[in-house]
Each structure stands twice: as structure tokens, then as C-alpha cells.
Amino acid sequence: MSATDQSNAEADIQDLRWERACASADVTPDEPKAVTIDGHEIGLFRTGEGLFAIDNVCTHEYAYLTKGLVEDGVVECPLHEARFCVKTGACLHGPATRPVATFAVREEDGVVLVGIPHA
């Protein structure tokens, strides 16, 4: 990452409002967690690479991704089996064609915090 990219990333993080989502223990590799913060339906996923937050609703049809199968950092929609990377939100397999949104996430003192953009 260049110095400019790093500076932009830090500025982006500073523009977020950090909201409590749940206890850290509520999100395990076997059990993702669905939360709603300011109208954003967010899925929290813990993998071997860390903790990730994505839009919890499939971009193909309305289904909660936290109800789907999660394997190797990929979640499969329970409705029509579209697959999304929990780290990047990228759509890896149709029928969906659009990625899901991602959210900044961090853990502090046993609590998961999600970065919500200022309105």
C-alpha cells in the first residue's frame, strides 16, 4: 500500500461512526451473527483470517447470508446458492452478479464494533 493509499484508508476509517454490534464471543467460525445497526442488516463472520462484516442480504434475492453455509471464507446464500467472499464482499458464483457491501469491523474489550459511514 502506498503512503497515499494508507492516508486515504486512515481518513476513511476516521469518517466512520463505530457502533457496538455484539459480544466477541457471539461470533464463532461455526456461527456467524446477524445484527441490524441504523437500518443496515449486517452479517458478522469469523474465519481463520479474522473477523469480517458484510451486508447480510444477498444481492440476488432477499435472503440472509448468515443463514447460509460458510466454508473457507466464502458464504453461500441459502436461497439460490450464490457465493460471496466474506472478506471482500465479491460475488464468486451466481445467480447473483453484484457484490455485497463490506463494513469496517474491530474488536475491543470483548466487544465487536462495526464502522458505519456518517449519513
C-alpha positions in Angstrom: 0.0 0.0 0.0 1.4 3.4 -1.0 1.6 6.3 1.5 -1.3 7.9 -0.3 -3.4 4.8 -0.1 -2.6 4.4 3.6 -3.5 8.0 4.3 -6.8 7.6 2.4 -7.6 4.4 4.3 -6.9 6.1 7.6 -9.1 9.0 6.6 -11.9 6.6 5.6 -11.7 4.9 9.0 -11.9 8.2 10.8 -15.1 9.1 8.8 -16.9 6.1 10.5 -19.1 6.0 13.5 -18.2 2.9 15.5 -21.3 1.1 16.8 -21.5 -1.9 19.2 -22.7 -4.9 17.4 -22.4 -7.8 19.9 -20.0 -9.6 22.2 -17.0 -11.0 20.5 -17.9 -14.5 21.8 -21.2 -14.3 19.9 -19.3 -14.7 16.6 -17.5 -18.0 16.1 -16.2 -19.8 12.9 -19.3 -22.1 13.2 -21.8 -19.5 14.0 -22.0 -16.1 12.1 -24.0 -13.4 13.7 -26.8 -11.2 12.2 -27.1 -7.7 13.5 -29.0 -4.6 12.5 -27.4 -1.2 13.1 -29.1 2.0 11.9 -31.1 0.1 9.3 -28.0 -1.8 8.0 -28.5 -5.5 8.1 -25.0 -6.8 8.7 -23.6 -10.3 8.8 -20.5 -10.9 11.0 -18.3 -13.8 10.1 -15.2 -15.1 11.9 -12.6 -17.1 9.8 -9.0 -18.1 10.2 -8.1 -14.8 8.7 -10.1 -12.7 11.2 -13.5 -11.1 11.7 -15.4 -9.6 8.8 -18.7 -7.7 8.3 -20.7 -7.7 5.1 -24.2 -6.8 4.1 -26.3 -9.7 5.3 -28.8 -9.7 2.4 -28.0 -11.5 -0.8 -27.8 -9.2 -3.9 -29.8 -11.6 -6.0 -32.9 -12.1 -3.9 -33.8 -11.3 -0.3 -32.2 -14.0 1.9 -30.0 -13.7 4.9 -26.4 -14.8 4.2 -25.8 -15.6 7.9 -28.3 -18.5 7.4 -26.1 -20.0 4.6 -23.2 -22.4 4.7 -19.8 -20.8 5.4 -16.6 -22.6 4.3 -13.1 -21.3 3.7 -14.1 -17.6 3.9 -17.0 -18.0 1.5 -20.7 -17.8 2.4 -23.3 -19.5 0.3 -26.8 -17.9 0.1 -29.4 -20.4 1.4 -31.9 -19.4 -1.2 -30.2 -19.9 -4.6 -26.6 -20.8 -3.7 -24.9 -17.6 -4.8 -21.5 -17.3 -3.1 -19.7 -14.3 -1.6 -16.3 -13.7 -0.1 -16.8 -12.6 3.5 -13.5 -10.6 3.4 -14.1 -8.6 0.2 -17.9 -9.0 -0.5 -17.1 -10.2 -4.0 -19.7 -12.3 -5.7 -17.9 -15.6 -6.6 -20.7 -17.6 -8.1 -24.2 -16.7 -9.4 -27.0 -16.4 -9.8 -26.1 -13.1 -8.0 -23.9 -10.8 -10.2 -23.2 -7.9 -7.7 -21.0 -7.9 -4.6 -22.4 -7.3 -1.1 -21.2 -4.2 0.8 -18.5 -4.6 3.3 -18.1 -2.8 6.7 -15.0 -2.0 8.8 -15.0 -4.1 11.9 -12.9 -4.3 15.0 -12.9 -5.9 18.4 -12.2 -4.0 21.7 -12.5 -5.4 25.2 -14.6 -8.4 24.2 -17.0 -6.3 22.0 -17.4 -6.3 18.2 -17.6 -2.8 16.8 -18.8 -2.0 13.2 -17.9 1.1 11.4 -21.0 2.8 10.0 -20.5 5.7 7.5 -21.8 9.0 8.7 -25.1 9.9 7.0 
